[in-house]
Structures are given as C-alpha cells and as structure tokens.
Amino acid sequence: MKTIKTLMITLMMCLTTIMSFGQQIKHSDLLTTERGEFTSYLASDGAIYKVGDRIKIGVPSSNKTFAFITEGDGLMIPFKNLTAASSGQETEIKKIWVVGNKRVGYSVSFRTKGSTGLSNYTIQFENALSTGEVKGFGMTSDDALAELKKAKDKLDLGLITAQNQEVKEIKSLQISDSSKSNDQNVKLSDFENVIKITSMMDKVYWSLGVNYQKLENKPSKPKEVISDIETFISSSEEDKSGMRPYLIKYKEPIDSVFNSMNLIGNSLGEFVYSKKSLPPLRICMYNDTSKIFFITGIAIQDVYNTLKLTSRQRASRIITSYLIPSLKALKPMLNKEYEYVGLGAVFASKDFSNNSVLSTKEEYILFVVTAKKAMDFINGKITEDELVEFADIISSDRDMSLAATKKIKITLE
C-alpha cells in the first residue's frame, strides 16, 4: 500500500511540474540531477535503455505481486501492482523520467505500454532491475558470478583451457552493482556485496595464476600493484567501485602499505587480481556509518591437507602464519578515516584421498579488526589471542559455493 501511495504522490508532483527534456541521463548523475524527461538512460548494469526499446518483465519480488511495477495512471485508472501473470511479458518504453527531490534523492522511472492499449505500466527501474522484476540488457553481479562459476567449473574439469575465448570473455566482465556510482559523487558499496564478489574473483584468479600457472594471470609483486593503482587512478574510465577519490587522497600511505608487504609471513608478497579491474584493495562501508580499508588477493602458495586439518584449522594457519604478522604493514592507514582494516588471502586445500582434478580447491579468508585494536596490537598493548577474539573472520571454504561467505571463530594453535 505504501508503494502505491508513494507512486501516486510522485505522479502528481510530475504532473504539476514543468519538466525539462534532455537526451540521456546516467545512473551516476542521479546524485546531482534535477527532475526531467529524457530519451535514454545509462543504467547501473551498464546498458542504455531508450524510448522505443522493449524490455522483458521478470518475476515478482514480493509474494505474488510486483513491488516496483504498477499498472494504471492513478486518475482514470487506479494504480494496482502487477501480478505474476505478467511475468515474461515484453513491454515498450514510452517515457523515461527522473523523479524525486534533494531531500529524498532522485530515481528513474519508465512508463511502458500496458497489456492493453488502455493502460500503462510505471516501473521504478533501478529497484525493479536489482530485484529481478525486469530483465536488464546488461549483466548484473549475479549474472557475472554465475558465468564465472560455469567457466571455473569447466576449467577445473579440463573442458576448456585458460586460453579459451570463453574464459577470456568471462575475465573481461565488468561486474555492476546498483549501489555503485562514479568518482566524486560516489556512495561506497556495502561490505556484504563487496566481499561476495571479491572472494570469488580472488579464488578464480588464484586458480588461473597459481594452480594453472598462466603467465597473464601470474601473481603480482607489490611494486606492480603500486603501478596498477596509479593506472587505475589516472584512468578515464568510469569508476564503479567508488574508490578512486580515496585512492587519490591516500595514495602515499597506500603505497607505503604495499612497499611494506614484500614479505608476507616467510613468503614473498604476491597478489592475484585482474589488471582490467580493481587493484587488490577495497574501500567500502562496513556498516551504516563505518568505512573499512582492506588489502585482498594475497596469494598464498600453500596447499593444505583436508585429511589433517579442518576448515577452521586451515583458517587459523593462514591467519597466524601470514595475516597477523603482516598487520603492521597497515599502520600508515590506521590514523585515517577508516574505523576497520583487514587483510584477505586466498590459498588452496586438497583432499589427498581423491585423485580427481577437483580434489584441489581454493579457499578465502579475510581478517578484520578495528583500526584501534590493530594499533594496540602493533604497539604491544594486546596479545595475539586478544586480537583474534576481537576480530571478524570471514571465510569462503572449499565446501561452500564459489561466491558464498560466512563469519567464523577460530582457536589459535
């Protein structure tokens, strides 16, 4: 009911306002735009939607009715939420316009042709897109993750090689998310979405670079990472992660962090990531009010025996042997605006009772603590056991799906 009332208020505001006409509106412009009517929209999925295009209705996100698609005009024909019977129907875009105000923010709505010539559909597009109520032209994060998983499974089974065009296309995917926007007008993504994609991508690139030893995916040294950060900062391409302003602001201390990671534990510091995407660090919202800065993609060459160590024991080994000893490298970032910091590593485990090519699988661990606790540990004010007690540990082990993560507790050995 609230959705219908909101739509009625929005429609009346639009009817009583002289709207300006423009050519194209971008999703990244919505933070600074005004209400208006446009002929095309560059959406969060990277696709362009134009008046006259046909889009397909997906499935309801709320029981048996659509939450973000209504039929009617609120005047001659009352608004009603579309039912599941409309799933799969194609509808033509008749109008694209921006609604809202500075206080509540702006959003894009589409008016499309209804099932009969007597009515229209009103689609709150980004909400409908993110919930699957409409099928977008572009690739969503879930689509990209699904395609990555398919390619990874085929690679492990030997059905394709890393030189195969299918893998190359998957590696070049730009994963989009509706919560991401561009550069100075950015809202950082939330941690839950970031870690799901990051853990999966790190495992895929560890597999290609370490397990399959493909030259184009080999792990990078800290100096290469610093160079790639500079390339990312100076790139003219749209920054969908929202990190670029922060990388510019803290370029010097971030360089210091990586310069301190030539050794990680007793091993050479190396990182797995895509040169076409983000460098191996993330800045996002850990909760509603706090930011997190964490290094990810730390490539551990060790392969652990599943017959001797449980998943938590393997996590404990990685944390105590590699991540905690490297925590001091984060010191240049501990007096900044990030309340939380972390280190993420990817490694492998093997079931030595199984001779299958699938017996070796990648695992991911992220160790997160508050910046204050990290500084206390570095300064010798708390013990390693106390640090672990205060930490959040996020795991994606071999028995979980490729993009799944969970919080765990460990006991130091």
N, C-alpha and C positions, 0 to 999 in steps of 0.2 A: 504494500500500500504506500509505503514511504517513497518507493521508486516512482510510482505513478504520480504522486503529488509533486515530487521534485521535477519530473518531466513537464508537468503542466505549468509550474512556475517558470521553468526555463523557457518554454514555448511562448508564454505570454510576454516575457522580457524581450524575446526576439521579435515578436510582432509589434511591440511598441517602440522599438529602437530602429533607427535608420542604419542599416548595415552597409559597411563598405565592402566592395568587391575586390578580390585580389586574384592572382594567378595560382600560386602554390603556397601552402603552409606546411612547415615541418614540425614534427613532434618536438624537436629540440627548441622550437620557437615559442612553445606554449607558456613558458615562464614569463615572457616579456610581451606577448602579443595582446591585441585587443579583440573584441568580438568583431566578426566579419564573415563574409561569404567568399568561398574560394572555389577554384575549378579543379584543384588536385591537392592531394595530401601525401607527404612523405612520412609514413608511419614508423612506429618503433621497430617493426620487423624488417625495415629497410626497403620495403616495397612502396611503390607510388600508386595511389588509388585516384582515379579521375572520374568526373561526371560522365556517365555513359558506360562505365565499366560494370560488369556483372560479378557479384560476389556470392558465395555459397553460404547459406545458413548452416551452422553446426548443430550442436546438441545443447539442451538446456543445462545451465549450471545450478539451477535451483529447483529441485524436485522435478515436476513435470512441466514447468513453465520457464520461459526465458526471463532472466533478471534484467538484461540490458537491451532487449529488443521489444518494442511495443508496436501495436497497430492502432491506427486512428489519428485524429488531429486534435482531440480534446475539445472540439467545438461542435461540429455537426455529428461527428462520430466519436464516441467516448474512447479514451485510451484503454487498452487492455493488453496484458502481457501475452506475448506469443506463446503458443503451446507446442509440445513436442511434435505435433502433427506437421509442423512446418520444417522440421529438420531435413536437410538435404536440398531444400528449395533454392533456386537461384533468383536473385533479385537485382534489378538495375539501379545504380546510384543516380539519383536525380538532383541531389543538392548536398554540398559539403559546407558546414559552417562551424565556427568557433563560438562556444557559449561560456558563460561564467563571469567572474569579476576578480579583481585583485585580491579580495579577502578570501574567497573560497578556491581561487585558481581557475584556470581555463582548460577546456577539453573540446575535443572534436566530435561532432555528431554527423551522421549520414541520414539523409532522407532517401528512401528507396521505394520502388514500386511494390505495392501490396499484392496479395494473392488474387485480388480482383481489381478492376480499374477504378473502384470506388474508394479505395483507401490506400494509405501509405504506411511504411514501416519507419520508425525512428530508432536508430541504432547508436548507442553510446559506444563509439567504435573501439577505443583502446580497452575498455572494460570487457567488451564482447570478444575482442581479439585474444586477450590474455586468458579468458576463461573457456575459450573454445566455442563460444556461441556463434562466431563467424569463422570461416576458414580464410586465413590470410593468404596473400600472394607470396609473401616472403617465408623465411624459415624461422620458426620460434626456437627458443633454447631447448625445449623438449624434443622438437623435431631433430635438431642438430645432435643432441645427445643420443637419440635413438639411432641415427645414421652412423655416428661414431662407434657405438656399441656393435652394430652389424659389421662394420669394417674391421673392428678389432677382433671379433669372433672369427671372421673369415681369415684374417692374418694368422691367428693362433693355430687354426686348423690347416694352414698351408694352402688354402683355396685361392688366395691371391698373395702377391708379394708387395713389398713396400714401394716398388717402382710402378706398381699397377696404377692406372689412371683413376680407378675408383678411390684408392687411398689418397692420392694427390688431391682429388676434389674434396674429400672429407677434411683433409688437413687445412684446406684453404677456407673452410666455412667461417663466416663471421657470426658468432652466436649473439643474438639480440635479446634484450630484456626490456620490458616496458618501463621499468623503474630507472633505466639509464638515460642520460641526456648528455648534452655536449658542453665541454670546456667550462667557460666562466659561469654559465647559467646552469650548473650541474647540481643534481642531487645524487649523492653517492648511493650505490646499490646496498641492499641489506645483506648481511653476512650469510644468511641461510641460502640465498640464491648463489652468492659468490662461491661459497665452499663446495656446493654441489658440482658446479661446473669446473672449478679449479682442481678438485681431487680427481675428477675423471680425466681431464686433459693431462694432468701430470702423469697419471698412470699410462695413458696412451703414449705419451712422448718418452717415458722411461722404457716402455716396451720396444719402441722403434729404435731409440738411440743406444740403449744399454743391452737389452736382450737380443735384438736383431742386428745391432751394431751398424746401423745405416749411417753413412757419412754425413748426409744432410741433416740428420737428427742427433748427431753426437752431442753429449753434454758440453755446455759452455763454461769457460773459466770466468772468474769474477771480472777481469778486465773486459772480456767480450760482453758481459752483462751490462757494465757501465756504458760501453759504446752503444749497445742496443737501447738503453734508456735515453741516451742523447738523441738517437734516431727517432724514438717514439715521441719525445718532447718536440722536436723540430718538424715532425710530420704535419702535412696539411690535411690529412685525412681526419674525418670526424672521430672524436674520442667518445666511444660509447661507454667506457668504463667510468668516466668522471674523474680519473686520477691525474690527468695532465697538469691541472693547476697546482696540485700538491707536489708533483714531481719537480715542477719548475721552482716552487717555493723552497723545497728542501733538497735541491739537487746535491749540494755539497755534503751534508750529513749522510744522505743515501749513498753517495759514492764512498764515503768513509766506511759505511756498513759493509759494503761488498769488498772493499780493499782489506777488511779485517777477516774475510772468510776464505782466504787462500787455503787454509786448513780447517776442516770440519771434523772434529774429533781427531783421529790419527790419519785421516784420509784427505786427499786433495779436494778442495772445494769445487764442486761442479754442479751445474743446474740444467734441468731439462725444461724446455718451453718452446713455443713456436715463434720463430723470428717474424712471422707475419701477424702475430697477435700481440699480447701483452708481455712485458718483461716479467721475470719471476718474483714479483712482489704484488701485494694487494693493499688497497686502502678502501675501506668500506665502513658502513655503520654496523657496529657490533650489537647495539641495541638502539632504542629510540633516541638516546641522547649522546652516546659514546662512540667515538671512532676507533678503529683498530688498524694498525700497520703491521703487516706480517710478510716475511720472506717465505717463498714457496718454491717448489720444484727442486729442492736439494736432492741430488741424485746419490743414493747410497748403493754401492755395488754389491753389498752383502745379499746372499740368498739364504734364508733361514729354513731349517728343517721342521716341518709341521708335526713330525712324529715325536719331536723332542721338546718343542716349545708351543704353548698355546698362543692365541692371537694377542692376549694381553701381555704375555711374557715377551713376545716379539716386539710389541709396542714399547715395553719397558726397556728393552735392549737399545732400541733406536733413540729413545729419549735420554737415557743415561749416558750412552756412548757418543752421541752426536749432537743432539739438540741442546741439552743443558750446558755442555761445555762451550757451545757457540753463542750462548745468550749474551755474553759480554760484547759481542760484535754489534748488538743493537743499541749500545749505550749512546751513540750520537743522536738517536731518535727518542730517547727516554724523557727529555725535557721539552718535548714538543706538545702538540695538541692532541696526541693520541693517548687515550686512557688505557688501551690494551695493546699489547705487542705479541708477536708469535713467530714460530718457526715451523715450516711444513716440509716433510721429507717423504720421498717415495722410494720403495725398496721392493724386494720380492721374497716370496716363500715358496717352498716346493714340497710336494708330497712324494717322498722318496720311495713309497711303496707302489707308485703308479708310474709306468713308463710312457704314458701319453704325453703328447706335446702340450696338453693343457694342465699338466701337473705343476708347472711354474706359473704363478700368478702375482700380479703387482698388488701392493698394499700402500696405503697413505696414512700418515699421522701428522696432525697439527697440534702443537703445544702452545697454549695461550695463557698468558698471565697479565695482571695489571702492570702498567709501567712502574708503579711504585714498588711492587713486590720484586720485579726484575732488578730494579736498582738496589733494593735491600739485599738481594742475593749476591749481586756483583760486589757490593760493599761488605759482605760477610756478616750481615745482620740477621739473616735467617739461613737455615740449613737446606740442603737439597731435599730432604724429606718434607720440610715445611713448604718449600716452593711447590713441590708436586701436589701437596694437599690443597693448596690454594688454586692450582691450575685447572683450566678446562682443557680436556684432551679429546680431540675429535678424530675418529678412526673410520677408515673405509677398508675393511679387511677382505681377504680372498673369498670369504663365504657370503659376502654381500653383493648386491647388484652393482654394476660399474659406477653409477652416479650416487649410490646411497651412502650416507654418513650417519654416525651415531656418537654420542658422548660416552666416554668410558672412564673408569677409575683404575689406576694401576698400583701395584705394590713394588717398591724398589727392591731389587735383588741384592 
